[in-house]
Amino acid sequence: MKKIATLLTVLALTAIATAALAAGKTTLPKGYAKWEKSKQQIVTDKNSLFHGIHYTYVDKKAFPVYRSGGTYPEGSQFVIEYFAIKDVGGKPTAGKKSMVVLMRKDKKQKATGGWLFAGFNADGRLSGVDPVKNCYECHLKMAKTTDLVISKFAEFK
């Protein structure tokens, strides 16, 4: 029994390390700003990791499923750009870019539900965000029934 527990622990740690290594070798997709783009979304909770204004970009492969529902095909990608909230005449406006995140369907990412998650600084360099703790665990909690995609097509209307 002890050997099985040890083996399961090793397998879990290997899966987590694989997810982190994959995210560490990832770059932002070129041309994502030309993908389908959501309307402005605002998160005012200052305790949230996602406080600020953000836009979601969805690639051609993911967009049909995003619109109608279902399971995303391998290689589907989402990019979300986050900006600080700047008050312009009492109206929240996008200020300086604060971070960018990538979510790409990748069946090799067992520890993160078949998705690669990666966070980037405003300049496009990897931020070191933990793909399991900072991404997958939240997506699993909030979007288990939508193939781990939290955002909704309604945000594009």
Backbone as a ProteinNet text record, in pm:
[ID]
protein_1_A
[PRIMARY]
MKKIATLLTVLALTAIATAALAAGKTTLPKGYAKWEKSKQQIVTDKNSLFHGIHYTYVDKKAFPVYRSGGTYPEGSQFVIEYFAIKDVGGKPTAGKKSMVVLMRKDKKQKATGGWLFAGFNADGRLSGVDPVKNCYECHLKMAKTTDLVISKFAEFK
[TERTIARY]
81.9	0	87.1	196.3	286	353.4	388.1	450.4	354.4	226.4	126.5	110.9	105.2	92.5	213.8	331.3	454.3	453.1	412.6	405.8	306.3	189.8	89.1	140.2	212	270	372	457.3	558.8	491.6	388.4	316.9	251.4	191	126.6	230.4	342.1	447.7	506.9	519.6	570.2	474.1	344.8	245.4	249.3	260.6	267.2	394.5	506.2	632.9	626.2	561.9	546.1	465.3	357.8	274.7	356.3	434.3	516.2	624.2	688	791.5	732.4	617.9	553.4	518.6	464.1	430.8	557.4	668.3	794.8	856.4	817.2	871.1	774	664.9	558.3	578.4	536.7	534.4	392	363.7	232.1	219.3	101.3	81.2	93.4	164.3	177.4	42.5	7.8	-113.6	-242.3	-232.4	-356.4	-448.1	-392.2	-474.9	-570.7	-551.4	-641.3	-751.1	-748	-851.1	-980.1	-1088.9	-1214.5	-1187.2	-1239.2	-1210.3	-1339.8	-1338.9	-1456.4	-1471.7	-1588.8	-1606.2	-1528.9	-1515.6	-1442.8	-1512.4	-1433.2	-1484.3	-1408.8	-1480	-1418.6	-1435.8	-1324.6	-1325.9	-1281	-1373.2	-1343.3	-1295.4	-1300.8	-1256.5	-1104.5	-1057.3	-913.4	-837.2	-907.5	-843.3	-829.1	-889.9	-884.4	-752.7	-700.6	-581.7	-608.1	-736.7	-774.4	-835.7	-807.3	-856.2	-812.5	-905.8	-873.2	-969.6	-928.8	-1007.2	-940.2	-1019.8	-958.9	-1042	-972	-1029.9	-988.4	-1082.7	-1055.3	-1044.8	-941.9	-922.3	-938	-1014.9	-1040.9	-998.5	-917.9	-870.6	-978.9	-950	-1046.7	-1086.3	-993	-1021.1	-1119.7	-1107.7	-1191.1	-1325.4	-1332.4	-1450.7	-1582.9	-1590.9	-1719.9	-1771.9	-1683.8	-1724.2	-1757.5	-1680.9	-1705.3	-1845.9	-1886.7	-2017.7	-2130.7	-2111.6	-2222.7	-2209.7	-2091.9	-2071.9	-2011.8	-1961.4	-1902.8	-1759.9	-1689.5	-1549.7	-1460.2	-1359.8	-1269.9	-1172.6	-1144.5	-1046.4	-903.6	-819.5	-677.4	-621.2	-544.7	-482.9	-566	-689.9	-773	-700.8	-711.8	-638.1	-723.8	-695.6	-753.2	-638.5	-644.9	-549.6	-632.2	-595.4	-664.7	-562.2	-591.5	-505.8	-571.6	-492.5	-541	-474.7	-555.3	-509	-551	-470.2	-508.4	-630.6	-709.8	-826.1	-780.5	-808.2	-775.3	-907.8	-924.2	-1047.6	-1034.1	-1118.4	-1118.2	-1257	-1266.6	-1394.8	-1501.5	-1463.1	-1557.8	-1591.1	-1526.3	-1551.4	-1427	-1444.1	-1327.5	-1276.9	-1148.1	-1083.9	-959.1	-924	-803.8	-679.8	-602.4	-475.1	-361.5	-254.1	-135.4	-162.6	-112.7	-127.8	-54.8	-123.4	-63.2	-20.6	-94	-54.4	-131.7	-83	-147.5	-144.3	-254.7	-255.9	-295.5	-246.5	-273.1	-332.8	-432.3	-491.4	-497.8	-426.3	-420.3	-455	-546.9	-585.9	-466.2	-420.8	-302.2	-317.9	-352	-382.2	-266.2	-144.4	-29.5	-28.9	-110	-112.9	-211.5	-174.2	-261.2	-290.3	-191.2	-208.8	-301.7	-329.5	-414.9	-532.9	-584.7	-707.4	-700.9	-581.2	-567.6	-554.6	-524	-501.3	-365.2	-294.9	-172.9	-213.5	-171.3	-195.3	-60.3	-50.8	74.3	41.1	114.7	98.6	220.3	197	304.1	295	409.6	412.4	365	344	296.5	389.2	518.4	615.2	624.5	542.7	541.8	633.6	708.3	794.2	710.7	742.6	671	674.2	561.8	550.4	583.6	586.6	613.8	489.1	371.7	246.3	240.3	189.4	178.1	55.4	74.4	-38.3	-140.7	-99.6	-193.5	-267.1	-193.8	-254.3	-325.9	-263.5	-321	-418.9	-418.3	-505.2	-600.5	-545.2	-627.3	-726.2	-682	-771.4	-893.8	-875.3	-987.4	-1077	-1016.6	-1094.2	-1175.3	-1117.8	-1188.3	-1309.4	-1290.5	-1398.1	-1509.8	-1473	-1570.7	-1625.1	-1554.8	-1594.3	-1579.4	-1608.3	-1594.9	-1683.5	-1801.3	-1896.9	-1878.8	-1784.6	-1762.2	-1619.6	-1567.7	-1432.3	-1327.8	-1350.3	-1260.1	-1251.6	-1336	-1335.9	-1435.8	-1385.8	-1468.3	-1548.9	-1486.3	-1556.2	-1669.1	-1760.7	-1880.9	-1890.5	-1955.5	-1976.6	-2051.6	-2138.3	-2214.9	-2122.2	-1998.9	-1903.3	-1857.2	-1895.5	-1857	-1967.3	-2085.8	-2199.4	-2204.2
-118.6	0	126.1	119.6	233.4	259.4	151.4	164.9	228.9	193.6	251.7	400.4	437.3	578.5	657.7	600.8	667.1	682.8	578.3	583.1	689	695.9	796.4	937.8	957.6	1088.7	1127.2	1034.5	1060.4	1094.8	1019.3	1047	1184.4	1221.4	1353	1464.4	1449	1550.7	1561.5	1449.4	1450	1525.2	1500.9	1569.9	1720.1	1761.5	1904.5	1965.9	1897.2	1947.7	1959.6	1863.1	1867.6	1989.6	2019.1	2136.4	2264.2	2272	2390.8	2406.8	2297.2	2303.2	2345.6	2291.4	2328	2475.6	2525	2667.5	2751.6	2701.3	2774.5	2787.9	2702.8	2707.6	2774.6	2826	2880.5	3028.4	3069.8	3211.7	3247.4	3374.6	3419.4	3396.2	3354.3	3333.4	3465.5	3461.9	3581.8	3613.6	3741	3784.3	3763.1	3729.9	3703.4	3825.8	3944.9	4066.8	4075.7	3993.1	3991.1	3885.4	3807	3707.1	3776.8	3697.7	3751.4	3809.1	3930.4	4000.8	4033.3	4009.8	4039.5	4189.2	4225.9	4363.3	4379.3	4500.8	4530.9	4466.8	4401.8	4341.6	4402.2	4435.3	4503.9	4421.3	4400.5	4333.9	4438.5	4481.6	4589.3	4539.9	4409.5	4352.3	4362.9	4451	4474.4	4355.7	4260.6	4140.3	4031.6	4051.9	3953.1	3961.7	3845.3	3839.4	3910.7	3916.6	3971.8	4111.1	4182.8	4320.1	4402.6	4472.4	4558.9	4538.3	4585.3	4573.7	4468.5	4381.6	4279.9	4254.1	4197.5	4158.2	4014	3935.5	3796.5	3783.4	3715.9	3686.2	3535.9	3496.6	3355.4	3324.4	3219.3	3186.4	3118.3	3102.6	3045.6	2902.8	2827.9	2688.2	2677.8	2765.4	2760.2	2830.8	2930.1	3016.4	2944.5	2849	2781.1	2709.7	2645.2	2577.9	2682	2788.7	2897.2	2954	2967.5	3023.2	2926.1	2796.2	2701.5	2601.5	2589	2493.8	2363.3	2285.6	2156.6	2145.9	2049.6	2024.9	2089.2	2159.3	2230.5	2135.1	2157.9	2073.8	2104.6	2006.7	2021.5	2144.9	2224.7	2343.4	2470.4	2460.2	2579.4	2673.7	2806.1	2900.5	3021	3067.7	3189.9	3273.7	3403.8	3495.9	3605.2	3639.7	3745.9	3851.8	3975.7	4089.1	4164.8	4196.6	4269	4405.9	4504.7	4642.6	4698.1	4789.5	4859.3	4945.4	4971.9	5059.7	5203.1	5285.3	5426.8	5503.5	5596.3	5673.9	5797.6	5804	5919.5	5982.8	6092.2	6160.9	6075.2	5991.6	5905	5778	5757.6	5638.1	5548.3	5418.1	5329.2	5307.9	5329.2	5317.7	5230.8	5161.2	5077.4	5164.5	5136.2	5204.4	5119.6	5111.5	5037.1	4886	4813.4	4667.4	4607.7	4515.1	4456	4311.3	4234.4	4095.8	4040.4	3927.3	3855.3	3707.9	3637.8	3494.4	3417.4	3295.5	3207	3077.4	3028.9	2898.3	2825.7	2713	2637.5	2491.3	2436.4	2294.9	2209.8	2125.1	2042.9	1915	1807	1680.5	1627.7	1675.3	1629.9	1689.6	1791.9	1861.1	1793.4	1676.1	1594.3	1663.2	1731.8	1794.4	1914.9	1965.1	2083	2056.5	1935.4	1903.4	1908.2	1889.6	1890.9	2029.9	2127.4	2264.9	2312.1	2386.8	2454.3	2594	2633.8	2767.9	2836.5	2962.5	3037.6	3184.3	3245.4	3387.7	3464.5	3586.5	3670.6	3809.8	3873.9	4014	4098.6	4225.5	4315.9	4317.2	4292.2	4293.9	4160.7	4062	3933.7	3828.4	3862.4	3762.7	3679.9	3552.3	3466.1	3524	3517.4	3577.2	3479.9	3350.4	3251.6	3209.4	3242.2	3202.1	3049.2	2995.2	2849.7	2801.9	2721.2	2679.7	2593	2524.9	2441.6	2526.4	2590.4	2668	2793.3	2869.9	2997.5	2986.9	2877	2866.5	2747.5	2629.5	2509.3	2493	2511	2488.8	2579.7	2702.7	2797.1	2758	2725.6	2685.3	2559.8	2466.1	2343.2	2374.5	2466.9	2504.9	2580	2668	2757.1	2708.8	2617.9	2585.2	2436.4	2353.1	2208.5	2160.4	2220.7	2174.8	2242.3	2336.1	2405.7	2385.9	2264.1	2228.7	2324.8	2368.8	2454.8	2599.4	2638.7	2777	2857.8	2959.7	3040.1	3145.2	3214.8	3323.6	3270.2	3358	3319.1	3398.4	3338.1	3404.2	3535.8	3545.7	3668.7	3790	3766.4	3876	3935.9	3874.5	3924.3	4006	4004.8	4073.4	4219.4
0	0	0	79.9	88.1	-47.5	-119.3	-251.3	-351.2	-343.5	-434.5	-405.9	-278.3	-241.3	-289.9	-273.6	-319.8	-471.7	-541.8	-687.4	-734.7	-671.6	-708.1	-683.1	-573.8	-543.5	-649.7	-686.7	-790.1	-923.2	-959.3	-1084.3	-1082.6	-970.8	-959.6	-970	-901.1	-907	-1047.6	-1115.1	-1252.8	-1345.3	-1328.3	-1411.6	-1387.2	-1262.4	-1229.4	-1286.5	-1272.7	-1327.2	-1478.9	-1544.4	-1690.5	-1732.4	-1659.7	-1690.1	-1673.7	-1566.2	-1542.6	-1649	-1687.8	-1791.6	-1925.7	-1960.5	-2087.5	-2088.6	-1978.5	-1970.9	-1980.9	-1924.3	-1926	-2064	-2157.6	-2293.8	-2390.3	-2338.9	-2421.6	-2449.5	-2567	-2601.9	-2643.8	-2644.5	-2690.1	-2839.9	-2885.6	-3029.8	-3105.8	-3214.8	-3298.5	-3362.7	-3366.2	-3433.2	-3356.6	-3226.9	-3152.5	-3146.2	-3157.4	-3152	-3270.7	-3372.6	-3488.4	-3474	-3366.4	-3342.7	-3301.8	-3286.9	-3235	-3096.1	-3070.8	-2945.2	-2871.3	-2740.7	-2658	-2638.4	-2586.8	-2542.6	-2412.1	-2367.5	-2244.8	-2124.5	-2040.2	-1917.3	-1799.9	-1693.5	-1580	-1453.1	-1382.6	-1251.9	-1150.8	-1064.8	-970.2	-834.5	-810.2	-683.1	-673.9	-586.9	-575.2	-517	-457.9	-404.3	-510.4	-624.7	-731.6	-807.6	-843.7	-928.6	-1061	-1100.7	-1230.2	-1221	-1112.9	-1098.1	-1218.1	-1278.2	-1391.9	-1506.9	-1620.3	-1743.1	-1829.1	-1886.7	-1972.7	-2097.4	-2195.4	-2323.7	-2350.7	-2402.5	-2435.5	-2587.1	-2634.1	-2776	-2795.7	-2896.8	-2923.5	-3066.6	-3086.5	-3221.3	-3305.7	-3435	-3531.1	-3496.4	-3442.6	-3410.1	-3293.4	-3195.1	-3075.1	-3091.1	-3178.8	-3180.9	-3209	-3301.8	-3323.2	-3197.6	-3122.5	-2999	-2892.8	-2889.2	-2792.8	-2811.7	-2936.2	-2967.9	-2934.4	-2962.8	-2950	-2835.1	-2775.7	-2666.2	-2713.9	-2620	-2653.3	-2605.2	-2661.2	-2625.6	-2731	-2685.1	-2776.5	-2844	-2973.2	-3041.4	-2995.3	-3009.8	-2977	-3048.3	-2975.2	-3031.9	-3018.1	-2970.8	-2948.6	-2853	-2878.6	-2795.9	-2756	-2634.6	-2581	-2526.7	-2548.1	-2487.3	-2420.3	-2296.9	-2225.6	-2187.9	-2226.4	-2190.5	-2075.9	-1973.8	-1856.4	-1849.2	-1812.8	-1800.4	-1664.6	-1612.4	-1489.7	-1520.5	-1416.8	-1433.6	-1411.4	-1509.2	-1502.4	-1503.4	-1411	-1403.4	-1491.5	-1593.3	-1682.9	-1675.5	-1602.2	-1587.9	-1523.2	-1425.9	-1357.9	-1433.5	-1546.9	-1627.8	-1625.3	-1591.2	-1592.4	-1734.8	-1751.9	-1882.7	-1868.7	-1976	-1973	-1960.4	-1856.5	-1836.1	-1890.7	-1814.4	-1854.3	-1851.2	-1952.6	-1956.4	-1836.1	-1766.1	-1647.1	-1666.7	-1746.8	-1772.8	-1891.6	-1940.5	-2050.3	-2012.7	-2037.1	-2009.3	-2134.8	-2143.9	-2256.6	-2203.8	-2275.7	-2247.3	-2380.8	-2393	-2518.4	-2491.6	-2568.7	-2553.2	-2593.8	-2499.2	-2520.9	-2439.9	-2507.5	-2439.7	-2355.6	-2380	-2301.3	-2160.5	-2137.9	-2008.4	-1913.3	-1865.9	-1779.7	-1646	-1588.6	-1457	-1461	-1580.6	-1592.8	-1685.8	-1681.2	-1751.7	-1902.8	-1959.3	-2105	-2164.2	-2079.8	-2124.9	-2075.2	-2159.1	-2116.7	-2072.7	-1954.6	-1902.5	-1887.2	-1927.2	-1909.5	-1886.4	-1795.2	-1766.1	-1812.5	-1860	-1912.9	-1851.6	-1837	-1796.6	-1914.8	-1890.4	-1995.5	-2116.8	-2094.8	-2205.2	-2280.1	-2241.4	-2311	-2253.5	-2146.6	-2081.8	-1985.2	-1970.3	-1877.2	-1736.5	-1668.6	-1535.4	-1423.6	-1452.6	-1349.7	-1273.3	-1325.7	-1261.8	-1257.4	-1148.4	-1131.4	-1210	-1314.7	-1398.6	-1326	-1219.4	-1145.5	-1041.5	-953.7	-843.8	-893.3	-981.6	-1023.7	-1139.7	-1211	-1329.3	-1319.3	-1328.9	-1339.6	-1224.1	-1101.3	-987.8	-993.9	-1034.6	-1047.9	-1165.7	-1279	-1397.3	-1368.5	-1294.3	-1259.4	-1171.8	-1078.4	-987.3	-1060.5	-1152.1	-1215.2	-1349.4	-1416.3	-1553.7	-1587	-1492.3	-1513.8	-1628.9	-1644.6	-1746.7	-1882.7	-1892.1	-2019.6	-2069.2	-2050.3	-2094.8	-2038.9	-1915.1	-1837.5	-1888.4	-1980.9	-2031.7	-1948.5	-1879.9	-1790.3	-1865.8	-1959.2	-2027.2	-2113.8	-2147.2	-2223.2	-2353.1	-2452.2	-2580.5	-2564.3	-2464.5	-2440.7	-2421.5	-2380.1	-2361.1	-2494.6	-2604.8	-2736.1	-2801.7	-2745.5	-2805.7	-2767.6
[MASK]
+++++++++++++++++++++++++++++++++++++++++++++++++++++++++++++++++++++++++++++++++++++++++++++++++++++++++++++++++++++++++++++++++++++++++++++++++++++++++++++

